[in-house]
Amino acid sequence: MNHIQFLNIIFVPNMNNRHKGSETIYSIMLAFILQGVFVLNSYAQIPPPWKYINTGNNHSILIPNNDPVLLNNDSLAEGDYIGVFYDSLGQLACGGYIEWHIDTVATAVTAWGEDVGLDGFATGEVFKWKIWDSSKGKEYKALAKYGDNFWSYDTYASNGMSGLISLYAYPDQNIELHEGWNYFSSYITPLNADLELMLTQVDSLLIKITDFNGVVYGPGIDFTAPVYYKAGNCYKIKMNDPGTLNMYGFQPKAEDSLYFLSGSPSVLPYMREEAASVEALFDQNIDHIELIKDENGRLYWPEMDQISLNNLYPGQAYKIICNADFYFSYPDNDTVLPISSPQETNSTVYYIADMSTGENMSLGIEFSAWDNLPLLGDEVGVFTSNGKLVGSGVFEGKNMGLTLWGDDLTTSSTDGLLAGEVFKLKLWNKIDGFEDDIKVTQWQQGDNVYFHDRVAVISALEIKQNPEDRAFGFEVISDFANHSFTVAISMEEADYVNLYIYNLQGQQVRVLVSENLPIGKHPFKFFLYDTSSGVYIFSLQSKTRSEEQKVPFFRFD
């Protein structure tokens, strides 16, 4: 009886793999022979998911190997694929493909024509091309140029023949822009890099685009010379509705761009194809990062333990401040980097500053700053000199990091802090609902004056109770557009209260509240759909006290 006596396995790398850092995939076919083993090595790369049907009629397209067939300005590698596609109910379907071999003098793609319908090219249909990068398992749209020395050109004909002069494929990037302000960047330099033409994709949705120095680029700006977009350029874009920008063109290597980062606020584009955690991206320089923020006010602020921004994403740009000067370049795209789970935070329920104006500063409150610690879940609100809420956060038993929003210059109203404006802080107690003033007694950094991109940190403060806020009474906040009122009733002691609405003739219109209320501030929201415009008397009554206010009400329907 014969036996296997030895096993030799030999790994041979694929030397044609052009992508530095890519993982080489080996396929080992073992042919077992009695008295021994010999090994066959083949190079298994990722094949395309393309399928086509042999329909019995076709068109040949010649591709000479001495003509340029390029992917992102690089020659194709052994084992890449070239495919030709037709339209099938609005979707591109493969009508034929070939595997690329670098030592072949010439090759041809067979494009299969339609037989029973939607199974191939229709006569006269224009060829559409794709290239498959088998080392990455990705496909790319390609642009073809055709020679004139064949009887067919760029459209299908049964028994036709065409020839390519060149075939260029480039990466593309779809960038989703949300309503409001976006910090935008792309790792692509578009083939048509004219900024005005690039923005026609979202022209009807665009409110304003500026660079980070405040220079306005649209819409409706007439420049004496075209402005061209280059990979890594950063802009602020305000949208009145969501939209998508498609960037198609040359993609420089992520690791080739070098950025100087310092203590002054810098703008950093994102040059990688996949999201990655801040810690993984900056690696040994992570201790130099003071603060990173995005357009929504999310923060990476390790000194304050505020990590609402823990990953960076393609298509976005970021503001970054460092505590030391250094040069930074992104890791290459072949390096797989982790992403981090977001830090769990509680949302505000009273001071709801749901805004994004494109301008902000960062305010920190050290845990040790409080003379009397708030309760977990109490909220800090930041206000303009006119009492407008421009930032807020929830106390969670540690340092706090707040984003304070500046004024949005694209609106007619003042909707944030003005440069040089003094801001005020208040504390809302979640148990009794009262608001107290916060007096800052020491600043570790900065002060209570707003400037764009500034960083301020409070190191000592006092809570000042407001006796008037705790006195028996109520406050009415009107929302005429939604036919509603919010009434905040303050109780300095528990009691049974009634809140009535009367017209000016003294007739009772509604009973809004009739219940026992504990000490604290209690908001109630009411809708008055069946009430006509006019002035009404709101009357709050307890067993021993009462208060009245005249309140106007307007209907817009």
N, C-alpha and C positions, 0 to 999 in steps of 0.2 A: 504494500500500500504506500502511495506517495504522500508526503507531508509538506506543508509550507515551512521552509527553514529560516527565512529572514524577511524583513519588511523595511525597505528604504523609501522614505518620503522626502521629496525634494521640493522646496518652495522657490519659485522663480518670479521675482517681481515683474510687473508690466512696465517696461521701460518707456512705453509710449505715453504713459499717463502724464499729461502736461500740467496737472494741477498740484502745486506744492501743498503738502499737508493732507492731500486726499487719502482716504483709506483705500489701499489696493485690495481688490476682491479677488480671491483665488478660487478657481474651481478645479478640484483634483479628481481625475478619473483614474481609478485603480483597476488594472487588468491583472487578476490573479492567475498565475501560471503554476502548475505543479513544479516543485523543486525551487520555487522562488517567486519574486514579484517584480514587475517593472512598472514605472510610473509615467503616465502621460500628463503633461501640464497644458491646460488651456486657460485663456484669460476671460473669465466671465464678467462682463460689465452689465450695467442695468439696461435692458432692452426697452424700446419705446412701447407704449400701450396702443400703438396704431394698428388698425386692421383695415384691409381692403378686400375687394371682391374681384376676381377674374371674370369679367363680363363678356369676354369674347371680342371686344373692339377696344382699341387703345391708340395712344399717341406717344411717341418716343421723344424724350428731351435729353440731348447730349450734354454732358458736363465734362469738359476737358480738365485734366488734373493740373495743367499749367495755368489755369485761370483762377483768380482769387475766390476761394470759398472761405469766408471768415466768420468767426463767432467772437463778437466783442473785440474785433481787430486782431484776433489770434487765429492761426491756421487750425483747421479741424484736426482732431486726434484720431488715431486708428480706432475703429469701432464706434465712432459717432454715426449719426444717421441723417439723411436728407429725405424729407417727405413733401409731397405735393397734395393739395387739399382743394375740395370743392364745397359748395354751399348745399347743406341739407336742412331745409326748413329753418334757416337762420343760424345753424350750427356748422362749424367746419368739420368735414369728414374726410378721412384719408382716402386718396384715390391712387396711392402707390408710394413706395419708398425704397431706398437702397441703403446698404451699409457702406460707410466711407472707408476706403483703403488707401493709404498714402503712397503706396508703390504702384498703383494702377495708372496707366497712361491716360485712359479716359474711361468714363462710365456713363450709363444712361439710366434715367428714371422712366419707368413705364407708367403713364397716366391712363387709368382705365375709364372708359366711357360708360354712359348710362345704358342700362339694358331694360329693366322693368320699371325704372323710375326711382330717383333718389338713391341709386346704388353706384353712381359714378358721375363723371363730368357730362354736362349737357353740351351740345355743339355750340361753339362760340363762347363758352364760359371761360373766364379769366383764371389762370393758375394762381394759387396762393401757396406760399412756401413756408416750411418750418424746418428748423435744425434741432436735433436731439443731442444733448450733451450726455453721453452714456456714463461718464464718470460721476456726474451729479444727479442723473435721473431727472433732468429738466429740459423743457422744450422752449424754443424761442421763435418768434415771428421773424421771417427773413424777407429781404427785398431783392428781387432778381432784375438783371439786365440781360437782354437777348441780342443775339447776333442777327444780321440781315441776310446771311448766306444760306438760309433754309426757307422752304416754302410756307412754313407756319411761323408764328411769332409767339405771343403770350396767351393765346386762347386755344381751346381744345378743338381738334378736328379728327374724325376717325381716320386712322392710318396717317395722321399728320406727323411732322417731325420739326422740332425746334432745337435751338442750341443756346446755352447760357454763356454770357461773357463774364458775369460775376454773380455771386450770391452772398449777400451780407446779412447776418443775423445779429441782433442786439438785444440785451435785456430790456425789460420794461418794469415799471413800478406803478401800481395804482395807489394813490394817496387819497384817503378819505378825509374830507374837510367837514367839520361839524358846524352847526349854526353858531354864530358868534365869532370870537377871535380864535385864530389858530396860529401857532408858531410852526412855520413850514420849512422843510428842507428836503432835498432828494439826493440820492447817491448816483443819479443819472444826469449826464449832460445830453439834452434832447438833440436829435438830428436837426430839428428845426428849433433852435434855441431862442428865437425872438420871444421875449417875455410877453409882449402884447398878444401875439398869435397863440402862445401857450395858454394864456388865460381865457381865450375864447371858449374853451371847454366849459367854463363856469361863469361866463360873462354875465348872464342874466341873474345869477345868484350872488354876484360879488358886490359888496358895499365899498370896501377899501383895501388896498394893498400898499404897505410901506416896508422899507427896510428897518433895521433896528436903530438907525440913526435918525429916523423920523422923515426920511425922504419919501414922498408919495409917488407911487408908480401907476396908480389907476384906481377906478376906471376914469376914462375921459381925459387922461393927461397926454398932451401932444408934445412928444420929445423931438428935439432936432435930429437926434440919431437913435437908431434902435438900441434897446437894452437887451443884452443876451444873458440867458440863464446858464450857469455853469454848476456842475455837481458840487454840492457843499454850500452854495449860496443860501442865505436864510432870509425869510420874509415873514411879516405879520399880515395875515389875511383875515378880513372880517367878512362873514357870509350871512345872508339873510335866510338861507336854507342850506341843508347839507348838499354836498356835491363831491365829485370825484375828478381828480387830475390824473391823467395817464401820461407818464414820462417814458419815452421810448428813445433809446440812444446809447451812447458809449458809457460804460461803467468803469471808472478808475478803481484800482485796487484800494480797499479800505485802509490798508496799512501804509499807503504812499502819502497820505495827507498828514501834515504835521501842524499842530495847533499850540500856540503859546497861551498858557493859562496863568492868571495872576490874581492879586487881591482886588483888582478892579473887575466889575461885572463883564463877562465875556459871553458871546453867543456861540454855542456849539452845535453844529449840525450832527445828524446821525448818519454814518456812512456804511453801516453794515446791513445785510439783507434780513437778518433775524434779530428780534429783541434779545436783550441780555441784561443781567442785573448790574447795577452800578458798581458793586464790589468786584465782580468779575472783570468788568471793562477796565477799571482803573488799577486793579491789582496792587502793585507795590506803591502806587501813588495815592491810594485811598485815604491815607491820613492827611494828605494835602487838601482834601476837599472840605470847604467850609459849608457850602450850600449849593444845591441845584434845584431849579424850579421849572415847571412847565406853564403853558398858557392858562391852565385852570387853577393855578395856585398850589398844586401839589408840591410837597417839599421833600428833598433829601437833605436833612439837617442833623447829622449824627451827633454834634455837640449837644443839641437839645433833645436828642432821642426822638426826633420827629421824622418818620420815614414813610410818608404817604406816597412818595415817589421812589420806588425801589428798582424799577426797570426803565431802560430807555428803549424807544421804539422807532422803527423806520418811518420816514415821512415827517418826523417832528424835529423841532429845534428846541434848544434849552438854554436858559440863563444859568451861568455857573460862576461862583466866586470861590477863590482858593485862599489858603493861608500861607502859601509859598509859591514862588514862580517855578514853573516847570513846563516842558514840552510833552505833548501827548499825541499819540497816534493810536488808532483803533487796531485791535487784533484782526488778522485776516479772516475772510469769510469762511475758510475751510476749518477754522478752529471753532469747535462747538462749545458755547458758553451757556451756563445755567441761567434760568430766570428765577426770581424770588417771589414768594407768596406775599401779598400785600399785608402791611401792618394793620391789625384790626383797630378801628377807631369808632367812637360813638358820634352820631350826627346830632347837631343842635335841633332842639324842638321849639325854642323860644326866640333866640337870636338867629334867625335864618338869613344868612347873607349869601343867597344863591345868585351870584353875579360873577361876571368875568369881563373886565373892561379893557383888557390889553395892557394895562399899567398897574403895577402894584409894588409894595414893599413888604418885608418880612419882619414880624414882631415876635420876640421870644419872651417868655415869663419863666424865670427859674423857679423850681419847686420851693427852694429855700427863701424866696422873696416874700411869701405870704406872712403877715403878722398873725392872722388867724386862718387856718386852713379851711378852704371851702369844702363842701360835701362832694363826694364823687357824683358826677352828673350835673353839678352846678355849671353855669355857662358864663363866659366872658364875652361881652360885646364891645366893639370899638365904633365910635361915632364921630362924625364931622362936627364942626362948631355949630352947625344948624340942627344937629340931632339926627342925621341920617346914618343908618347902620352901614358900615363898610367892611366889617370883618368880625369873625366870631369863632369860638372854639369851646369844647367841653373839657372841664377839669377831670382828669383821670388819675390823679394821685402822682403826677410826675411833672416834668417840664412841659410847657405849652409852646406851640409854634403856630402863629396866626398869619394869614395873608390879608393885608390891608389894601383895598382896591382904590386906585386913583380914578380921576375923571376920564370918561370916554369922550374924546374930542369929536367923534363922529355923530354924537347926539346933540340935540339942542338944549337939553336940560343938564344940570350939574348932577351927575350920578355917582360921584366918588370924591375922594380928597383932592384938593388942588395943591400944586407944588408950594411948599412953605406953610401949609395949613396945619394948625395944632389939632390933634385928635384927643378924644376923651375915652375913658374906659368905664364900664359898668359891670357889676356882677349880679346875675340872676340866680336866686335861691330856688331850687327845684321843689323844695318841701312847702314853703309858704308862698312862693311866687313873687316875692318882693324883689325890687332892684335896689342895689346899693352902689354908690360911687366908689371908684377905685382911685386913690391918690398915690402916685408914684413918688417915692422918697429917694430912690437911688437908681441910676442907670449904669449897667455894666458896659453898655455900648450904645451910642446914639442918644436920642431923646424923643420927645413926643411931637416932633415936627415931620410931616410927610414929605419925602422925595422919592421919585421913582427908583426902584432897585436898591433902596437903602436897606440896611439891616440894623435893627435896634433890639436891645435885650434889657429887660427889667430885672434888677437884682434885689430891690426892696420896695414894698408897697404897704398901704394901709387901706382897710375897708371902712368907708364912711357911710353909716346908715343915714337914710333920708327920712326924717320923721313925717314929712308931708306925704311920701309915698305909702306910708303905713296907716295914714289916717282914713277914717270912714269916708268913702266916696267912690266915684267911678270916672272912667275915661272912655270916650266914644271915638272909634276910628272908622271913618266912612269909606266904603268902596262902592261908589255910585254905579260904576260900569257893570258890576255884578249884583246890583240891588241888595247890598248887604251892609251890615254893621258888625263891628267887633266891640263889645263892651267889656272892659276890665274893671271888675268890682274889687275894691280894697276893703278888707275887714281887719280892724285892729283888735277885735275880740269876736268870738263866735256868736252868731245871732241868726234869727230867722228874718229873711229880707224878701221884699217884693220889688220888682222893677217893672214899671208901667210906662206905656207911651200914650200921651194925650195929644189931641189937636189943639189949636189955639182957642177953640171954643170951649175947651174943658171936657170934651167927650173922650172917653177911654177908647183907644184904638187897639191896643194889644197888651197882653200880660207876657212879659219876656222871661221873668224869673220869679219863682215862688218856692223857696226852699231854705233849709238851714245851711249856712255857710260857715266853715271854720275860719280861724285866723289865716290871713294870707291874701294873695291877689289872684282873682279867678276870672279868666277870660271866657266870654260866651260870644258865639257868632250866630247872627240871625239874618235870614233872607226875607225881604219885604216885597215880594213880587206883586202883591195885590194892593200895594200902598201907592197913592198918587204923590206927585211932587209937592213940596211945601215945607214949612217949618213945624217941627213937632217938639213936645216937651217930654223929656225922659225924666222920670221920677223914681228915685231909689228910696225905699222906706224900710226902716227896721222898727223894733218895738219902741225905741226911744229917740231915734234920729231920722232925718230925711235930707235928701239933696236933690236939686232939680237942675237940668241944663236944657237950653233950647238948642236943637240940632236940626240943620237943614238937610233935606233929602231931595235928590233930583233923579228923575228917570230919563234915560236916553233912548228908549224904544218908542 
